[in-house]
Amino acid sequence: MSEGKYESGSTAGTAITFLLIGLGAGTIIGMLLAPKPGKQMRKDLRRGYESARETFDDWKENAKDFAEDVMERGSDIADEISERVTPVVKAARRR
């Protein structure tokens, strides 16, 4: 029996994606099978959609902030390396 292989760097992203798909599908199926009048069903679906959208927007903002922090740290590291390497390069050119 063969097993699926996921890239090691995207495990968390893959898990979150499958979680969101499962939650969404379960919510929709549960709402459609529940014995409620049409007006109440539409109201519940709208609330569920708005809640999911707010959660997604929060996650998107958190991901954006995290990416900005990573970019800033990477830039700081690149500047530090450049400061350390510049004197060595100048010394090598003098020879």
C-alpha positions as CSV (number, residue, x, y, z in Angstrom):
1,M,0.0,0.0,0.0
2,S,1.5,3.4,-1.0
3,E,1.4,6.3,1.3
4,G,1.0,10.0,0.4
5,K,4.0,12.2,0.9
6,Y,3.7,15.8,1.9
7,E,6.5,18.3,1.7
8,S,7.9,18.8,5.2
9,G,7.6,22.6,5.0
10,S,3.9,22.7,4.2
11,T,2.6,20.3,6.8
12,A,0.9,23.0,8.9
13,G,-0.6,24.7,5.9
14,T,-1.9,21.4,4.5
15,A,-3.4,20.5,7.9
16,I,-5.1,23.9,8.2
17,T,-6.5,23.7,4.7
18,F,-8.0,20.2,5.3
19,L,-9.4,21.4,8.6
20,L,-11.1,24.3,7.0
21,I,-12.5,22.2,4.2
22,G,-13.8,19.6,6.7
23,L,-15.4,22.3,9.0
24,G,-17.1,24.0,6.1
25,A,-18.4,20.8,4.6
26,G,-19.6,19.6,8.0
27,T,-21.3,22.9,8.8
28,I,-23.1,23.0,5.4
29,I,-24.3,19.4,5.6
30,G,-25.5,19.8,9.2
31,M,-27.4,22.9,8.3
32,L,-29.0,21.4,5.3
33,L,-30.1,18.3,7.1
34,A,-31.5,20.1,10.2
35,P,-35.3,20.5,10.3
36,K,-35.6,24.3,10.1
37,P,-37.8,26.6,8.0
38,G,-36.2,28.2,5.0
39,K,-36.0,31.7,6.5
40,Q,-34.2,30.4,9.6
41,M,-31.9,28.3,7.5
42,R,-30.9,31.3,5.4
43,K,-30.3,33.3,8.5
44,D,-28.1,30.6,10.0
45,L,-26.2,30.1,6.8
46,R,-25.5,33.9,6.6
47,R,-24.3,34.0,10.2
48,G,-22.0,31.0,9.6
49,Y,-20.6,32.6,6.4
50,E,-20.0,35.9,8.2
51,S,-18.3,34.1,11.1
52,A,-16.1,32.1,8.8
53,R,-15.2,35.1,6.8
54,E,-14.2,37.1,10.0
55,T,-12.1,34.1,11.2
56,F,-10.4,33.9,7.8
57,D,-9.7,37.6,7.7
58,D,-8.1,37.3,11.2
59,W,-5.9,34.5,10.1
60,K,-5.0,36.4,6.9
61,E,-3.9,39.4,9.0
62,N,-1.9,37.2,11.3
63,A,-0.2,35.6,8.4
64,K,0.6,39.0,6.9
65,D,2.1,40.2,10.1
66,F,4.2,37.1,10.4
67,A,5.4,37.4,6.8
68,E,6.3,41.1,7.4
69,D,8.3,40.1,10.6
70,V,10.1,37.4,8.7
71,M,11.0,39.7,5.9
72,E,12.3,42.3,8.3
73,R,14.4,39.8,10.2
74,G,15.8,38.5,6.8
75,S,16.6,42.0,5.8
76,D,18.4,42.7,9.1
77,I,20.4,39.5,8.7
78,A,21.4,40.4,5.1
79,D,22.5,43.9,6.3
80,E,24.6,42.3,9.1
81,I,26.2,39.8,6.7
82,S,26.9,42.7,4.2
83,E,28.6,44.7,7.0
84,R,30.8,41.8,7.9
85,V,31.7,40.8,4.4
86,T,32.5,44.4,3.0
87,P,35.8,44.8,4.9
88,V,37.0,41.4,3.8
89,V,36.1,42.2,0.1
90,K,37.9,45.5,0.3
91,A,41.0,43.8,1.8
92,A,41.0,41.2,-0.9
93,R,40.9,43.8,-3.6
94,R,43.9,45.6,-2.2
95,R,46.1,42.6,-2.7
